[in-house]
Amino acid sequence: MILAIYFDGRTSRAQPVRLAVEAGEAVLFDPEGTALRRAPLVTLRVSERVKHAPRLITFDDGAFCEITDPGEQAALNALLHRTGYREGWVVLAQNSWKLALGSLLAMVVVLALGYRYGLPWGAKVVAGMVPQRVEAQLGRSTLTALDERWLKPSKLPVAQQDRIRARFAALRAPQATHTYHIVFRDGAIGANAFALPGGDIIVTDALVKLVGEGDGLTGVLAHEAGHVEYRHGLRQVIQSSAIGTTAALLFGDVSTILSGVPAALLTLRYSRDYERDADRYAARLLQANGLSVGAFADVLQALEDTHGGTRKANTAKQPDAASDDEAAAFFSSHPLTRERIETLRRFDRTHGGSDGDAD
């Protein structure tokens, strides 16, 4: 028999009892050996085994027995085993530091793999399910929010804006699935160009002043068009908002997620894989229209050189001095690497002079 404390569920009185199993029933005896109650084993609920915690055996009417002594708990475990009771793997794991540590490591691995592979894959699938009209609406609302908080009207001459738009609109893009709108803006974000979901491409005055109106700028615009075609911005927003969206679905409030979309699009940093995809799209588009891929590479090189030179100069400045690094803004959302520039130059050497369509 197993020593336990019995609570009848109707009063707070604790009564010492002995627990035994007879013919498939649990029987409680008082200290004098008188049977207090019987109950079929299948009607009882046994609490999970946790170190340094009492075990509870609960009857269907709410009464329960509490077993606190470690020796009696060991006897209960043996009794349960004889009756065919088996603990789940979770109970076994939480009572074994080796299994608990193994479960923790497995969880970390699963989370890491999910973040590295599962989340991008899921974002791509979800982005592919978003209708273009919804994507365009998201882009328009984001542009409105950006204009209210960060961007200002462009100071470039209207004729210059029209020339740039016309030059880009004249490109033959066999693979295009979106309609593009070049939007010129001024502001504190420096030399930059970024695409919004749906097809709006924001170009800052500082970028036009820095790189001019030639094939290089057209390459930058084609690069941004590549981000739109592959829905990189939408996929990036979905990835960065995955945890917040899950919480919103659980708690029923999506307003905080939606309000954070403009800031997320303005500050998002594309992955190198996304940049390579957009570079390939731009290179093929330029090559298909007989334009210079090398000019696009020259623009990226100029941005890299300007960024590097200004960065060295800024090192000698006072901590509170304002930096006018125009190229840094482009770097903040478009990580440039020597590999990307060399890849574009290699493409230009290999496909230079060809007027064929992109693959």
C-alpha positions in Angstrom: 0.0 0.0 0.0 1.0 3.6 -0.7 0.7 6.3 1.9 -1.2 9.4 0.7 -3.2 12.4 1.9 -6.9 12.4 0.8 -9.1 15.4 0.1 -12.7 14.7 -0.5 -13.3 17.9 -2.6 -16.1 19.1 -0.3 -14.0 20.2 2.8 -10.5 21.3 3.3 -9.8 18.5 5.7 -6.7 16.4 4.9 -7.1 12.7 5.7 -4.2 10.2 5.8 -5.1 7.1 3.7 -3.4 4.1 2.1 -3.9 3.4 -1.6 -4.0 0.0 -3.1 -5.2 -1.7 -6.3 -7.6 -4.6 -6.2 -9.3 -6.3 -9.2 -8.8 -3.3 -11.5 -10.0 -0.8 -8.9 -8.2 1.8 -6.7 -9.2 1.4 -3.1 -8.6 3.9 -0.3 -8.2 2.7 3.3 -8.2 4.8 6.4 -5.5 4.1 9.1 -7.7 1.5 10.8 -8.0 -0.5 7.5 -11.5 0.5 6.7 -12.2 1.0 2.9 -13.3 4.6 2.3 -14.0 4.4 -1.4 -13.4 2.5 -4.6 -13.1 3.6 -8.2 -12.2 1.9 -11.5 -8.7 2.6 -12.6 -9.9 3.9 -16.0 -11.8 6.7 -14.2 -8.7 8.1 -12.5 -6.5 10.9 -13.6 -2.8 10.7 -12.7 -0.7 13.9 -12.7 2.5 13.9 -14.7 5.7 12.9 -12.9 7.8 16.0 -12.1 10.8 16.0 -9.8 10.3 17.6 -6.4 6.5 18.0 -7.0 3.7 15.9 -5.5 1.8 13.4 -7.5 -2.0 13.7 -7.6 -4.5 11.0 -8.3 -7.9 12.6 -9.0 -11.3 10.9 -8.9 -14.1 11.8 -11.3 -16.0 13.8 -8.6 -13.0 16.1 -8.0 -11.7 14.3 -4.9 -8.0 13.5 -5.0 -5.0 11.9 -3.3 -1.7 13.7 -2.8 1.5 11.8 -2.6 4.5 13.9 -1.6 7.1 11.4 -0.1 9.7 10.5 -2.7 9.7 6.9 -1.5 6.0 6.6 -1.8 6.1 8.2 -5.2 8.6 5.5 -6.3 6.2 2.9 -5.0 3.4 4.6 -7.0 5.5 4.5 -10.2 6.0 0.8 -9.7 2.3 0.2 -9.0 1.3 2.2 -12.1 3.8 0.2 -14.2 2.2 -3.1 -13.0 -1.3 -1.8 -14.0 -0.1 -1.0 -17.5 0.1 2.7 -17.1 2.7 4.2 -19.5 4.0 7.8 -19.4 4.3 9.8 -22.6 7.6 10.8 -24.1 7.1 14.4 -22.9 7.0 13.3 -19.3 10.1 11.1 -19.9 11.9 14.1 -21.5 11.1 16.6 -18.8 12.5 14.2 -16.2 15.7 13.5 -18.0 18.2 16.3 -18.5 19.7 14.5 -21.5 16.4 14.2 -23.3 15.5 17.8 -22.3 18.8 19.1 -23.7 18.4 17.0 -26.8 14.9 18.4 -27.3 16.2 22.0 -26.8 18.9 21.5 -29.4 16.4 19.9 -31.8 14.1 22.9 -31.4 17.0 25.3 -32.1 17.9 23.4 -35.2 14.3 23.3 -36.4 13.9 27.0 -35.8 17.2 27.8 -37.6 16.3 25.7 -40.6 12.8 27.2 -40.6 14.2 30.7 -40.6 16.8 29.9 -43.2 14.8 27.8 -45.6 11.1 27.5 -44.5 10.4 31.2 -44.0 11.7 32.3 -47.4 9.9 29.4 -49.1 6.7 30.2 -47.3 7.0 34.0 -48.1 7.5 33.1 -51.8 4.4 30.9 -51.8 2.3 33.5 -50.0 3.5 36.3 -52.2 2.6 34.3 -55.3 -1.0 34.0 -54.0 -1.4 37.8 -53.5 -3.4 39.3 -56.5 -1.6 42.1 -58.4 -4.5 44.5 -57.6 -3.9 43.9 -53.8 -0.1 44.3 -54.4 -0.7 47.6 -56.3 -3.0 48.8 -53.5 -0.3 48.1 -50.9 2.2 50.0 -53.0 0.0 53.0 -53.4 -0.9 53.2 -49.7 2.8 52.8 -48.8 3.8 55.6 -51.2 1.2 57.9 -49.5 2.6 57.1 -46.1 6.2 57.7 -47.3 5.2 61.1 -48.8 3.6 62.1 -45.5 6.6 61.2 -43.3 9.8 60.9 -45.2 9.7 62.0 -48.8 9.3 65.5 -50.4 8.3 66.5 -53.9 11.1 66.3 -56.5 13.1 69.4 -57.4 14.3 67.9 -60.7 13.1 69.7 -63.9 9.9 68.2 -65.3 11.6 67.8 -68.7 14.3 65.7 -67.1 11.9 63.5 -65.3 10.0 62.9 -68.5 13.1 62.0 -70.4 14.0 59.4 -67.8 10.5 57.9 -67.7 10.4 57.8 -71.5 13.8 56.1 -71.8 12.7 53.4 -69.3 9.2 53.0 -70.9 10.8 52.4 -74.3 12.5 49.3 -73.0 11.3 46.0 -74.5 10.6 43.7 -71.6 9.3 40.3 -72.8 9.2 38.9 -69.2 7.4 41.9 -67.6 4.3 41.1 -65.6 3.8 44.5 -64.0 3.2 48.1 -65.1 5.9 50.4 -63.9 5.6 54.0 -62.7 8.8 56.0 -62.1 8.2 58.4 -59.2 10.7 61.1 -58.4 11.1 62.3 -54.8 13.5 64.4 -52.7 14.2 63.8 -49.1 16.7 62.9 -46.4 17.3 59.3 -47.6 20.0 60.4 -50.0 20.9 58.8 -53.3 18.5 55.9 -53.5 16.1 54.0 -55.7 13.7 51.4 -54.4 10.6 49.5 -55.7 7.3 49.3 -54.0 5.0 46.3 -54.4 2.9 46.7 -57.5 5.3 48.6 -59.8 6.1 52.0 -58.4 9.8 52.7 -58.5 11.0 55.6 -56.3 14.0 57.5 -57.5 15.6 60.3 -55.5 16.9 63.5 -56.9 20.3 62.8 -55.2 20.6 59.5 -57.2 19.9 61.2 -60.5 22.5 64.0 -59.7 25.0 61.3 -58.7 24.7 58.9 -61.7 23.2 61.0 -64.5 20.5 59.9 -67.0 22.4 57.3 -69.1 22.4 53.6 -69.4 23.6 53.4 -65.8 20.5 54.9 -64.4 18.4 52.8 -66.7 20.2 49.8 -65.3 19.3 50.8 -61.8 15.7 51.1 -62.8 15.8 47.7 -64.5 17.3 46.3 -61.3 14.4 47.7 -59.3 12.0 46.3 -61.9 13.6 42.9 -61.2 12.8 43.2 -57.5 9.1 43.9 -58.5 9.0 41.0 -61.0 10.2 38.6 -58.4 8.1 40.3 -55.7 11.1 40.6 -53.5 9.7 43.6 -51.5 6.5 41.8 -50.8 8.3 38.6 -49.9 10.6 40.6 -47.6 7.7 42.3 -45.8 6.0 38.9 -45.4 9.1 37.4 -43.9 9.8 40.3 -41.5 6.2 40.4 -40.4 5.7 36.7 -40.0 5.9 36.7 -36.2 3.9 39.8 -35.8 1.2 38.6 -38.2 0.9 35.3 -36.3 0.4 37.3 -33.1 -2.1 39.5 -34.8 -4.1 36.5 -36.0 -4.1 35.2 -32.5 -5.1 38.4 -30.8 -7.2 39.9 -33.6 -5.5 43.2 -34.2 -3.7 43.7 -37.5 -3.5 47.5 -37.3 0.0 47.5 -35.9 1.3 45.2 -38.6 -0.3 47.3 -41.4 1.0 50.6 -39.9 4.5 49.3 -39.9 4.6 48.3 -43.6 5.8 51.7 -45.0 8.8 51.8 -42.6 9.6 48.2 -43.3 9.7 48.8 -47.1 11.8 51.9 -46.6 14.4 50.2 -44.4 14.3 46.7 -45.7 17.7 45.3 -46.7 17.5 42.8 -49.6 19.4 39.6 -49.3 22.4 38.9 -51.6 20.3 36.3 -53.4 17.6 38.8 -54.1 20.2 41.3 -55.4 21.7 38.7 -57.7 18.3 37.8 -59.1 17.6 41.5 -59.7 21.0 42.0 -61.3 20.4 39.1 -63.7 17.0 40.5 -64.6 18.5 44.0 -65.2 21.5 42.6 -67.2 19.2 40.6 -69.5 16.8 43.5 -70.0 19.6 45.9 -70.9 21.2 43.3 -73.2 17.9 42.6 -74.9 17.5 46.3 -75.7 21.1 46.8 -76.9 22.1 48.9 -73.8 25.3 48.7 -71.9 25.4 46.3 -69.0 28.8 47.7 -68.2 27.3 51.2 -67.6 25.2 49.7 -64.9 28.3 48.0 -63.4 30.0 51.4 -63.6 27.2 53.0 -61.6 27.5 50.4 -58.9 31.3 50.9 -58.9 30.9 54.6 -58.6 28.5 54.2 -55.7 31.0 51.8 -54.1 33.9 54.2 -54.6 31.9 57.2 -53.3 30.7 55.2 -50.3 34.2 54.0 -49.5 35.9 57.4 -49.9 33.3 59.2 -47.9 33.3 56.6 -45.2 37.1 57.1 -44.7 36.6 60.8 -44.6 33.8 60.6 -42.1 36.1 58.6 -39.8 38.0 61.8 -39.0 34.8 63.8 -38.3 33.4 64.7 -34.9 30.8 62.2 -33.6 28.0 64.8 -33.9 29.0 65.9 -37.4 26.4 65.3 -40.1 27.4 62.9 -42.8 26.5 63.7 -46.4 27.4 60.2 -47.8 25.0 60.0 -50.7 26.0 56.5 -51.7 25.4 55.1 -48.2 21.7 55.4 -48.6 21.8 53.1 -51.6 24.0 50.7 -49.7 21.6 50.6 -46.8 19.0 48.7 -48.9 21.2 47.3 -51.7 24.3 45.6 -50.4 27.0 46.0 -53.0 29.8 43.5 -53.4 32.8 43.1 -55.6 31.2 39.8 -56.8 28.1 41.5 -58.1 30.1 44.1 -60.0 32.4 41.5 -61.5 29.4 39.3 -62.5 27.8 42.2 -64.4 31.1 43.0 -66.2 31.5 39.4 -67.1 28.0 39.3 -68.5 28.7 42.5 -70.5 31.9 40.9 -72.0 30.1 37.6 -72.8 26.9 39.1 -74.2 28.1 42.5 -75.4 26.6 43.6 -78.7 23.9 41.0 -78.8 20.3 42.0 -79.4 18.7 38.7 -78.6 15.9 38.3 -76.0 16.7 37.4 -72.5 16.6 33.8 -71.6 
